[in-house]
Amino acid sequence: MALGTGRFGGPVPAGLAVTTLFSFSVLKKRLVKLVVNFLFYFRTDEAEPIGALLLEHCRITKEEENVFSISFIEEPERKYCFECDSEEQCQEWIEALKRASYEFMRRSLIFYRNEIQKMTGKDPLEQFGISEEARFQLASRKQ
């Protein structure tokens, strides 16, 4: 996934075609760019995005060959399909999108914090003044 330049870093020509399934419209060719947890989409002839998807509380699902979808947990009828040029490109996008959410980053932080604490016997975040009651603890572990 190459990065361009410009106000938004330029759209990434990823060869993805996007359609919103709930509108039953035809496939529309779009350029997309992943920025942190937003997936910006552009018309192929424009530099400014026409929209963005916030990649929180969503599911990334492998569909048919070279196709994956993004659906939103709170709005399951809101589903976007993406067609890639190859299966390899499809897998790269799926992995990148799954890692893009803050929820994924929060879970990774908790996992590595616990692993370091097991190995060293110390909480690696104490040096930053973050206590055991840190707000990013998993809900099931809160007291």
C-alpha positions in Angstrom: 0.0 0.0 0.0 1.9 3.0 -1.2 1.4 6.5 0.1 1.0 9.5 -2.0 1.3 13.3 -1.3 -1.0 16.2 -0.9 -3.4 17.4 1.8 -4.6 13.9 2.6 -1.4 12.3 1.4 -3.1 11.6 -1.9 -5.4 8.7 -2.5 -3.8 5.3 -2.7 -4.6 3.7 -6.1 -5.3 0.3 -4.7 -7.5 -1.0 -7.5 -10.5 -1.4 -5.2 -14.1 -1.1 -6.4 -16.6 0.0 -3.8 -20.3 -0.5 -3.5 -22.8 0.0 -0.7 -24.9 -3.1 -0.7 -27.9 -1.7 1.1 -28.4 0.7 -1.8 -28.2 -2.0 -4.4 -26.2 0.4 -6.7 -23.7 -0.7 -9.3 -20.1 -1.1 -8.4 -18.3 2.2 -8.4 -14.5 2.4 -8.9 -12.9 4.3 -6.0 -9.5 5.0 -4.7 -9.1 4.4 -1.0 -6.6 5.5 1.6 -6.2 4.1 5.1 -5.3 6.8 7.7 -5.1 5.5 11.3 -8.7 4.3 11.8 -10.4 6.0 8.8 -10.7 4.6 5.3 -11.1 7.6 3.0 -12.5 7.1 -0.4 -12.0 9.2 -3.5 -13.4 9.5 -7.0 -10.7 8.3 -9.4 -10.3 11.8 -10.9 -10.4 13.9 -7.7 -7.8 14.7 -5.0 -10.2 15.4 -2.1 -12.1 12.5 -0.5 -15.8 12.2 -1.0 -16.3 10.3 2.2 -14.7 8.2 5.0 -15.5 5.1 7.0 -14.6 5.1 10.7 -13.2 1.6 11.3 -14.5 1.2 14.9 -17.2 -1.4 15.9 -17.0 -3.0 12.5 -16.4 -6.4 11.0 -14.0 -7.1 8.1 -15.2 -10.2 6.3 -13.7 -12.2 3.5 -16.4 -12.7 0.8 -15.8 -14.3 -2.6 -12.5 -14.4 -4.4 -10.7 -11.0 -4.3 -13.6 -9.5 -2.3 -14.0 -8.4 1.3 -16.6 -6.4 3.1 -16.8 -4.0 6.0 -20.1 -4.0 8.0 -20.9 -2.1 11.1 -22.0 -4.0 14.3 -24.6 -1.4 15.3 -25.9 -1.1 11.7 -25.6 -4.5 10.0 -27.4 -3.3 6.9 -24.6 -0.7 6.4 -22.2 -2.9 4.4 -19.5 -2.0 1.9 -17.8 -4.4 -0.5 -14.3 -4.0 -1.9 -12.9 -5.9 -4.9 -9.2 -6.1 -5.2 -6.9 -6.9 -8.1 -5.6 -10.1 -6.5 -6.2 -12.4 -3.6 -2.9 -11.3 -2.1 -3.9 -7.6 -2.2 -7.2 -8.6 -0.6 -5.5 -10.3 2.3 -3.2 -7.3 2.8 -6.2 -5.0 3.0 -8.1 -7.3 5.4 -5.1 -7.5 7.8 -4.4 -3.7 7.6 -8.0 -2.8 8.3 -8.3 -5.3 11.2 -5.3 -3.6 12.8 -6.6 -0.1 12.2 -9.1 0.2 15.0 -8.3 1.7 18.4 -10.0 -1.4 20.0 -7.3 -3.6 18.3 -4.6 -1.3 19.6 -6.0 -1.2 23.1 -6.2 -5.0 23.2 -2.6 -5.2 21.9 -1.4 -2.8 24.6 -3.1 -4.8 27.3 -1.7 -8.1 26.0 1.9 -6.8 25.8 1.6 -5.1 29.1 0.6 -8.4 30.7 3.3 -10.3 28.9 6.0 -7.8 30.1 4.6 -7.9 33.6 4.8 -11.7 33.6 8.5 -11.6 32.4 9.7 -8.8 34.6 7.3 -8.7 37.6 6.8 -5.0 37.0 4.1 -3.1 35.3 5.8 -1.4 32.3 3.3 1.5 32.5 4.0 2.5 36.1 7.0 4.6 35.0 4.5 6.8 33.1 2.2 7.2 36.1 -0.5 4.9 34.8 -1.9 2.9 37.7 -3.4 -0.6 37.9 -6.9 1.0 37.5 -5.9 2.2 34.0 -8.9 3.0 31.9 -7.9 0.6 29.1 -8.2 -2.5 31.2 -10.6 -5.1 29.7 -14.1 -4.7 30.9 -14.1 -8.3 32.2 -11.1 -7.6 34.4 -12.6 -4.4 36.0 -13.6 -4.7 39.6 
